[in-house]
Amino acid sequence: SFPGGRRDPADGDEVATALRETREELGLELGTRSVWGQLRTLPDRRGLTVAPVVANLGPLEDLRLTPNPAEVEEVFTLPLSHLLREENQGYTHFRGSGGRYGYTLPVFLNGPHRVWGLTAIITELTLELLAPNRY
């Protein structure tokens, strides 16, 4: 999943929350100049509202991450080229109780981990913006 968490009273807005959570979880100090924008808000499975913020982290080889072990088990990246390959894209179908209600969510496969759920939805929305003619 991406860095994130509840908004603190001291956070001015969703961007401030995202920057604080990124600092707390990954030890990565980003300024508002790194922020490209905010995606549409989404509900999570508990009914809370998630406000994804997209930022430019710069070259990965220049990043010095210090993950907080209390919040982060592992850090991994997937190249844009991997995410854009059709053989790495799929969908997971869910059915509600009694089979009456169903929904479909994206999933990204064939990497070190399966990316699914809200993380896959945010990834899909980001790909639609970054590579509209390829995704």
Secondary structure by P-SEA (a helix, b strand, c coil): cccccccccccccaaaaaaaaaaaaccccccccccccccccccccccbbbbbbbbbcccccccccccccccccbbbbbcccccccccccbbbbbbcccccccbbbbbbcccccccccaaaaaaaaaaaaaccccc
